[in-house]
């Protein structure tokens, strides 16, 4: 049995190596050919000198959802990063979906949302009575509010994600100018990315 397990581990290791080699080759080919998304797909910037003060009619309405569950260590960082996105304030709604059961976590989320609302951010904190469906249930429940009806695009950030300020400016144009695209996924870096070997 031990020999069988060793052989199985060797096969799995070989498959992982083949997968990694294949991905490295594909990435190298894409880089050599210069096939970046901006070159393959239509992309134009919405940018002006000051996005917050610029006319926002050419910016689509965006709903940003942040599902949270007892993540007191990172929830404030995530909410802060999302509220600092470079996008006209009248063209985005930040929706914090707080399913936390921990009182301290709930209070941190409430205070952070209150702070950003006082600074003019259209931020909504939604709390459910039950955790039916867990994260997917929270996202679905968030879409049922009447204030999201005018939103053209939905952006979902996990509670431990901190987007760069220009995230929307770099991603939304792909959706606006390429009608065949329904989803844009971006690379991310976790808050604790440099903490240990496992998170690197």
Rosetta blueprint (number, residue, H / E / L):
1 X L
2 X H
3 X H
4 X H
5 X H
6 X H
7 X H
8 X H
9 X H
10 X H
11 X H
12 X H
13 X H
14 X H
15 X H
16 X H
17 X H
18 X H
19 X H
20 X H
21 X H
22 X H
23 X H
24 X H
25 X H
26 X H
27 X H
28 X H
29 X H
30 X H
31 X H
32 X H
33 X H
34 X L
35 X L
36 X L
37 X H
38 X H
39 X H
40 X H
41 X L
42 X L
43 X L
44 X L
45 X L
46 X L
47 X L
48 X L
49 X L
50 X L
51 X L
52 X L
53 X L
54 X L
55 X L
56 X L
57 X L
58 X L
59 X L
60 X L
61 X L
62 X E
63 X E
64 X E
65 X E
66 X E
67 X E
68 X E
69 X L
70 X L
71 X L
72 X L
73 X L
74 X L
75 X H
76 X H
77 X H
78 X H
79 X H
80 X H
81 X H
82 X H
83 X H
84 X L
85 X L
86 X L
87 X L
88 X L
89 X H
90 X H
91 X H
92 X E
93 X E
94 X E
95 X E
96 X E
97 X E
98 X E
99 X L
100 X L
101 X L
102 X L
103 X H
104 X H
105 X H
106 X H
107 X H
108 X H
109 X H
110 X H
111 X H
112 X H
113 X H
114 X H
115 X H
116 X H
117 X H
118 X H
119 X L
120 X L
121 X L
122 X L
123 X E
124 X E
125 X E
126 X E
127 X E
128 X L
129 X L
130 X L
131 X L
132 X L
133 X L
134 X H
135 X H
136 X H
137 X H
138 X H
139 X H
140 X H
141 X H
142 X H
143 X L
144 X L
145 X L
146 X H
147 X H
148 X H
149 X L
150 X L
151 X L
152 X L
153 X E
154 X E
155 X E
156 X E
157 X E
158 X E
159 X L
160 X L
161 X L
162 X L
163 X L
164 X L
165 X L
166 X L
167 X H
168 X H
169 X H
170 X H
171 X H
172 X H
173 X H
174 X H
175 X H
176 X H
177 X H
178 X L
179 X L
180 X L
181 X L
182 X L
183 X L
184 X L
185 X L
186 X L
187 X L
188 X L
189 X L
190 X L
191 X L
192 X L
193 X L
194 X L
195 X L
196 X L
197 X L
198 X L
199 X L
200 X L
